[in-house]
């Protein structure tokens, strides 16, 4: 209920609350007190200097409305600038996407140490076999880097650095997310980059799993859209390699213009990851050597004195013909569960790696060597 006001019976001028004997003015006059402290303090607008209403007001109504409009315009402009930065076209290269990703996850500093200097002496080439991260044996990878890094002029990862288990169409025996797997792959590639002066990566059948799934399940326009967003590649390993200055992806151009990334050549040595296997020792190597001879012309290849085969997870050396050597280069991965099933077949994998040396592109076949981890325990 509102308080009732009545006219002061003393001054007959001011209103007072009902029940009081006199108004506030008459009350202080009777006491003889100074009423200056009760006077309203004049306030001025901070912008134009005009009087303002209200005890806590800082601006007049006109300046307040103008300031609100200016603030709204500034907010809209800021949001537009942020949108333009986030949707800049195009994200043309991996370096830009990588920088923005690190900003998004709050990475405070780059722990990448960079590639080492080139060791002196003749060409010493280390073949990094199938790793299948995250199912690799970390101490074997670490020992390979420690042994070969200081003396190797180049490392060639011969395929299947990643397992791409998340994209497998085969029966899965455990749950491994792509994010977990890729963190492991990133760590492996960074370790190789920091250990070897130069690293070349051959794309294996496991590395290509994502591209196969994308092409199988998306339309051509959707595939083009994905390639546009990733800088032109459907292979995450190819995109990752661009983050390191000394890491490249294998590439062989055929006479008809096809680009091949599942094998590479260095001098008179051929190294690749064809999808071939045999339970008979040496059969896969002989099949590969025959294929190389048959396809020299169509594939634009030379005659090679050293042939190194990945994919089989075997470790073998076959002197062949009059001056040719055929190698299987082993692997660095742990035994998989499917390899323990009751379906008999294949041979136990051999964990190890190989190396060789060259002078002006000519392989010294007597320099070929290997390290077999399984028998070094």
C-alpha positions as CSV (number, residue, x, y, z in Angstrom):
1,X,0.0,0.0,0.0
2,X,1.3,3.5,-0.9
3,X,2.2,5.9,1.9
4,X,-0.3,8.7,2.3
5,X,1.0,12.3,2.0
6,X,-0.6,15.4,3.7
7,X,0.1,19.1,3.8
8,X,2.5,20.3,6.5
9,X,0.4,22.1,9.2
10,X,3.4,24.4,10.0
11,X,4.5,25.9,6.6
12,X,1.4,25.0,4.7
13,X,3.7,24.5,1.6
14,X,5.4,21.1,1.6
15,X,4.0,17.6,1.7
16,X,4.8,15.3,4.6
17,X,4.0,11.7,5.5
18,X,0.7,11.2,7.3
19,X,1.2,10.9,11.1
20,X,4.2,13.3,11.2
21,X,3.9,16.7,13.0
22,X,5.8,18.7,10.4
23,X,7.6,18.3,7.0
24,X,11.3,17.7,6.7
25,X,12.1,21.4,6.0
26,X,10.3,22.6,9.0
27,X,11.8,19.9,11.1
28,X,15.4,21.0,10.3
29,X,14.4,24.7,10.6
30,X,13.2,24.0,14.2
31,X,16.5,22.2,15.0
32,X,18.5,24.9,13.3
33,X,20.5,22.4,11.2
34,X,22.2,23.2,7.8
35,X,20.4,21.5,5.0
36,X,23.2,21.9,2.4
37,X,24.0,18.2,2.6
38,X,20.5,17.3,1.5
39,X,20.7,19.4,-1.7
40,X,21.0,17.4,-4.9
41,X,24.6,17.4,-6.3
42,X,24.5,18.5,-10.0
43,X,25.9,15.9,-12.5
44,X,27.0,16.5,-16.0
45,X,27.3,14.2,-19.0
46,X,30.8,12.8,-19.5
47,X,30.5,13.3,-23.3
48,X,28.7,16.6,-23.9
49,X,28.6,18.3,-20.5
50,X,24.8,18.6,-20.4
51,X,23.0,18.0,-17.1
52,X,22.0,14.4,-16.5
53,X,19.1,12.9,-14.6
54,X,19.5,10.2,-12.1
55,X,22.1,9.8,-9.3
56,X,24.2,7.2,-11.1
57,X,23.9,8.4,-14.7
58,X,27.1,9.2,-16.5
59,X,25.7,10.4,-19.8
60,X,22.6,12.2,-21.0
61,X,20.0,10.3,-22.9
62,X,21.2,11.4,-26.3
63,X,24.9,10.5,-25.7
64,X,23.8,7.2,-24.0
65,X,21.8,6.1,-27.1
66,X,24.7,7.1,-29.4
67,X,27.2,5.1,-27.4
68,X,25.0,2.0,-27.5
69,X,24.8,2.3,-31.3
70,X,28.6,2.7,-31.6
71,X,29.2,-0.3,-29.3
72,X,26.8,-2.5,-31.4
73,X,28.5,-1.5,-34.6
74,X,32.0,-2.3,-33.1
75,X,30.7,-5.7,-31.9
76,X,29.4,-6.6,-35.3
77,X,32.6,-5.6,-37.0
78,X,34.6,-7.7,-34.6
79,X,32.5,-10.7,-35.2
80,X,32.8,-10.2,-39.0
81,X,36.5,-10.0,-38.7
82,X,36.6,-13.2,-36.6
83,X,34.4,-15.0,-39.1
84,X,36.6,-13.9,-42.0
85,X,39.7,-15.3,-40.2
86,X,38.1,-18.6,-39.4
87,X,36.6,-19.1,-42.9
88,X,39.4,-17.7,-45.0
89,X,39.5,-19.3,-48.4
90,X,41.2,-21.4,-49.2
91,X,43.1,-23.4,-46.5
92,X,45.6,-24.1,-49.2
93,X,48.4,-25.8,-47.3
94,X,49.0,-28.0,-44.3
95,X,51.4,-25.5,-42.7
96,X,48.5,-23.0,-42.2
97,X,46.1,-25.6,-40.9
98,X,48.8,-27.0,-38.6
99,X,49.5,-23.6,-37.1
100,X,45.9,-22.9,-36.4
101,X,45.4,-26.4,-34.9
102,X,48.2,-25.8,-32.5
103,X,46.6,-22.5,-31.5
104,X,43.3,-24.3,-31.0
105,X,44.7,-26.9,-28.7
106,X,46.7,-24.3,-26.7
107,X,50.2,-25.6,-27.6
108,X,52.5,-23.2,-25.9
109,X,55.8,-24.1,-27.6
110,X,57.1,-26.3,-30.4
111,X,59.0,-29.2,-29.0
112,X,60.3,-30.2,-32.4
113,X,64.1,-30.2,-32.3
114,X,64.6,-30.1,-36.1
115,X,66.6,-32.4,-38.4
116,X,70.2,-33.2,-37.7
117,X,73.2,-32.4,-40.0
118,X,74.2,-34.7,-42.7
119,X,76.8,-37.2,-41.5
120,X,80.1,-37.2,-43.4
121,X,81.2,-40.0,-45.7
122,X,79.5,-42.1,-48.4
123,X,75.8,-42.5,-48.8
124,X,74.4,-44.7,-45.9
125,X,70.8,-45.5,-46.4
126,X,68.7,-47.0,-43.6
127,X,65.5,-48.8,-44.5
128,X,62.8,-48.3,-41.9
129,X,60.5,-51.3,-42.2
130,X,56.8,-51.6,-41.5
131,X,56.0,-49.9,-38.1
132,X,52.2,-50.1,-37.9
133,X,51.9,-47.4,-35.2
134,X,50.4,-47.6,-32.6
135,X,51.1,-51.4,-32.6
136,X,54.9,-50.8,-32.9
137,X,57.5,-51.9,-30.5
138,X,58.7,-48.5,-29.2
139,X,62.1,-49.7,-28.0
140,X,62.9,-51.2,-31.4
141,X,62.1,-47.9,-33.1
142,X,64.1,-46.0,-30.5
143,X,67.1,-48.4,-31.0
144,X,66.9,-48.0,-34.8
145,X,67.0,-44.2,-34.5
146,X,69.9,-44.4,-32.0
147,X,72.0,-46.8,-34.1
148,X,71.4,-45.4,-37.5
149,X,70.6,-41.8,-37.0
150,X,74.3,-40.6,-36.4
151,X,75.6,-42.5,-39.5
152,X,72.8,-42.5,-42.0
153,X,72.5,-39.9,-44.7
154,X,69.0,-40.9,-45.5
155,X,66.2,-43.0,-44.1
156,X,63.6,-44.6,-46.3
157,X,60.4,-45.7,-44.5
158,X,59.2,-48.4,-46.8
159,X,55.5,-48.3,-45.9
160,X,52.9,-48.8,-43.3
161,X,54.1,-46.3,-40.8
162,X,50.5,-46.2,-39.7
163,X,48.3,-49.2,-39.2
164,X,45.0,-47.2,-39.9
165,X,43.2,-49.8,-37.7
166,X,40.2,-47.6,-37.3
167,X,39.6,-47.7,-41.1
168,X,40.1,-51.5,-41.5
169,X,37.2,-53.5,-43.0
170,X,38.5,-56.7,-41.4
171,X,37.2,-58.1,-38.1
172,X,38.5,-55.9,-35.2
173,X,39.6,-57.4,-31.9
174,X,40.1,-54.2,-30.0
175,X,39.0,-50.5,-30.0
176,X,41.6,-48.0,-31.2
177,X,40.3,-44.5,-32.1
178,X,41.8,-42.6,-35.0
179,X,42.9,-39.7,-32.7
180,X,44.8,-42.1,-30.4
181,X,46.4,-43.8,-33.4
182,X,47.3,-40.6,-35.1
183,X,49.0,-39.2,-32.0
184,X,51.3,-42.3,-32.1
185,X,52.0,-41.9,-35.8
186,X,52.8,-38.2,-35.3
187,X,55.3,-39.1,-32.6
188,X,57.0,-41.7,-34.8
189,X,57.3,-39.4,-37.8
190,X,58.7,-36.6,-35.6
191,X,61.2,-39.1,-34.0
192,X,62.4,-40.1,-37.5
193,X,62.6,-36.4,-38.6
194,X,64.7,-35.6,-35.6
195,X,67.0,-38.6,-35.9
196,X,67.8,-38.7,-39.7
197,X,69.1,-35.9,-41.9
198,X,66.6,-36.9,-44.7
199,X,63.5,-39.0,-44.5
200,X,61.5,-40.4,-47.4
201,X,58.2,-42.1,-46.8
202,X,56.8,-44.8,-49.1
203,X,53.0,-45.1,-48.7
204,X,51.9,-48.6,-47.8
205,X,48.6,-50.3,-48.1
206,X,47.7,-49.5,-44.5
207,X,48.6,-45.9,-45.0
208,X,46.2,-45.7,-47.9
209,X,43.2,-47.1,-46.0
210,X,41.5,-43.8,-45.3
211,X,41.7,-42.7,-49.0
212,X,40.1,-46.0,-50.0
213,X,37.3,-45.7,-47.5
214,X,36.6,-42.1,-48.5
215,X,36.5,-42.9,-52.2
216,X,34.3,-45.9,-51.6
217,X,31.7,-44.1,-49.5
218,X,31.6,-40.5,-50.8
219,X,30.5,-39.1,-54.2
220,X,33.1,-37.6,-56.5
221,X,31.9,-34.1,-55.5
222,X,32.3,-34.9,-51.8
223,X,35.7,-36.3,-52.4
224,X,36.7,-33.1,-54.2
225,X,35.4,-31.1,-51.2
226,X,37.5,-33.1,-48.8
227,X,40.6,-32.7,-51.0
228,X,39.9,-28.9,-51.2
229,X,39.8,-28.7,-47.4
230,X,43.0,-30.8,-46.9
231,X,45.1,-29.0,-49.5
232,X,44.6,-31.7,-52.2
233,X,45.4,-35.0,-50.5
234,X,43.3,-37.8,-49.0
235,X,46.3,-39.4,-47.3
236,X,46.8,-38.1,-43.7
237,X,50.4,-39.3,-43.8
238,X,51.1,-37.1,-46.8
239,X,49.6,-34.1,-45.0
240,X,51.6,-34.9,-41.9
241,X,54.9,-35.0,-43.8
242,X,54.4,-31.4,-44.8
243,X,54.9,-30.4,-41.2
244,X,58.6,-31.5,-41.2
245,X,61.2,-29.8,-43.4
246,X,63.2,-33.0,-44.1
247,X,60.4,-35.5,-44.7
248,X,59.0,-36.2,-48.1
249,X,56.6,-38.6,-49.7
250,X,57.9,-41.0,-52.4
251,X,56.8,-40.2,-55.9
252,X,57.5,-41.9,-59.2
253,X,56.2,-40.5,-62.5
254,X,55.4,-43.0,-65.2
255,X,55.7,-42.2,-68.9
256,X,51.9,-41.9,-69.2
257,X,51.8,-39.3,-66.4
258,X,50.7,-41.4,-63.5
259,X,52.1,-40.6,-60.0
260,X,53.1,-43.6,-57.8
261,X,53.9,-43.3,-54.1
262,X,54.1,-47.0,-53.1
263,X,57.8,-47.4,-54.3
264,X,60.8,-45.2,-54.7
265,X,64.3,-45.5,-56.2
266,X,67.7,-44.3,-55.1
267,X,70.5,-44.8,-57.6
268,X,70.4,-48.5,-58.7
269,X,68.2,-49.5,-55.7
270,X,64.5,-50.1,-55.8
271,X,62.5,-50.0,-52.5
272,X,58.7,-50.5,-52.4
273,X,55.6,-51.8,-50.7
274,X,53.7,-53.9,-53.1
275,X,50.8,-56.0,-51.8
276,X,52.3,-59.4,-52.3
277,X,53.1,-62.2,-49.9
278,X,54.0,-65.9,-50.0
279,X,54.4,-68.5,-47.3
280,X,57.2,-69.9,-49.4
281,X,60.5,-68.1,-48.5
282,X,61.8,-66.0,-51.4
283,X,58.6,-66.4,-53.6
284,X,57.4,-62.8,-53.0
285,X,60.9,-61.5,-53.9
286,X,61.1,-63.5,-57.1
287,X,57.6,-62.4,-58.1
288,X,58.6,-58.8,-57.5
289,X,61.8,-59.1,-59.5
290,X,59.9,-60.6,-62.4
291,X,57.4,-57.8,-62.3
292,X,60.2,-55.2,-62.3
293,X,61.7,-56.8,-65.4
294,X,58.4,-56.9,-67.2
295,X,57.4,-53.4,-66.4
296,X,60.6,-51.5,-67.0
297,X,59.2,-49.7,-70.0
298,X,55.6,-49.1,-69.0
299,X,56.6,-47.9,-65.6
300,X,59.6,-45.8,-66.7
301,X,62.1,-47.7,-64.5
302,X,65.7,-48.7,-64.9
303,X,67.4,-52.0,-64.2
304,X,68.1,-52.3,-60.5
305,X,70.9,-54.2,-58.7
306,X,69.3,-54.0,-55.3
307,X,65.6,-54.7,-54.6
308,X,64.1,-54.1,-51.2
309,X,60.6,-55.4,-50.4
310,X,58.4,-54.2,-47.5
311,X,55.0,-55.5,-46.5
312,X,55.9,-59.1,-45.9
313,X,57.3,-58.5,-42.4
314,X,60.1,-61.0,-43.3
315,X,63.8,-60.6,-43.1
316,X,65.8,-62.2,-45.8
317,X,68.6,-61.7,-48.3
318,X,68.9,-63.5,-51.7
319,X,71.9,-63.0,-54.0
320,X,70.2,-63.2,-57.4
321,X,71.3,-63.5,-61.0
322,X,74.9,-62.4,-61.6
323,X,74.9,-59.1,-59.7
324,X,71.6,-58.5,-58.1
325,X,70.5,-58.8,-54.4
326,X,66.9,-59.2,-53.2
327,X,66.0,-58.2,-49.7
328,X,63.0,-58.4,-47.3
329,X,63.5,-55.8,-44.6
330,X,61.5,-57.0,-41.6
331,X,59.2,-55.0,-39.4
332,X,59.1,-53.2,-36.1
333,X,55.6,-54.0,-34.9
334,X,54.2,-56.3,-32.2
335,X,52.4,-59.5,-32.9
336,X,48.7,-58.9,-33.7
337,X,45.9,-60.8,-32.2
338,X,44.7,-62.1,-35.6
339,X,48.1,-63.8,-36.0
340,X,47.3,-66.1,-33.0
341,X,44.1,-67.4,-34.5
342,X,43.4,-71.0,-35.4
343,X,43.6,-70.2,-39.1
344,X,47.0,-71.5,-40.1
345,X,49.0,-69.7,-42.7
346,X,51.9,-67.4,-43.2
347,X,55.2,-67.2,-41.3
348,X,56.1,-65.5,-38.0
349,X,57.1,-62.0,-38.6
350,X,60.8,-60.9,-38.2
351,X,61.5,-57.7,-36.3
352,X,64.6,-56.0,-37.7
353,X,65.8,-53.5,-40.3
354,X,68.4,-53.3,-43.1
355,X,70.8,-50.8,-44.5
356,X,73.1,-50.3,-47.5
357,X,75.7,-47.9,-48.8
358,X,76.2,-46.2,-52.2
359,X,78.9,-44.3,-54.1
360,X,77.4,-41.9,-56.7
361,X,74.2,-43.9,-56.9
362,X,76.0,-47.3,-57.2
363,X,75.1,-49.7,-54.4
364,X,78.0,-51.6,-52.7
365,X,76.3,-54.9,-52.3
366,X,78.9,-56.0,-49.8
367,X,77.7,-53.1,-47.6
368,X,74.2,-54.5,-47.2
369,X,73.5,-55.4,-43.5
370,X,70.7,-56.1,-41.1
371,X,69.9,-56.2,-37.5
372,X,67.5,-58.8,-36.2
373,X,65.9,-57.9,-32.9
374,X,64.2,-61.2,-32.3
375,X,67.6,-63.0,-32.0
376,X,69.3,-60.2,-30.1
377,X,67.3,-60.6,-26.9
